[in-house]
Amino acid sequence: MPNPLALEHTLRDLAILRASDVTLGHLLPTRQPGGDSHDKSVHDAAEFIRAGRETVRTMHRGVVEGEGARLEGARGQLEEVLAGLD
């Protein structure tokens, strides 16, 4: 089996690259170190802000109080049923 990285072929390929003025660094995509974590932080912050705004809107609409009253009514009914079972 032939060696896939035979020294003579590797040296020839490197010589061709050097003669053609190809810079390997220009062939690779440019990435900022830590760029992905920065993008994730921005996304997480935007999601937090969106959730906070939705919470404030929900409070101003009175949905929370309405749901609380509905749950208290259901709780009262369940307590009556429980008292009837005892």
PyMOL commands that set and color helices and strands:
alter all, ss='L'
color gray80, all
select helices_A, chain A and resi 7-19+24-27+35-61+63-85
alter helices_A, ss='H'
color red, helices_A
deselect
rebuild
show_as cartoon
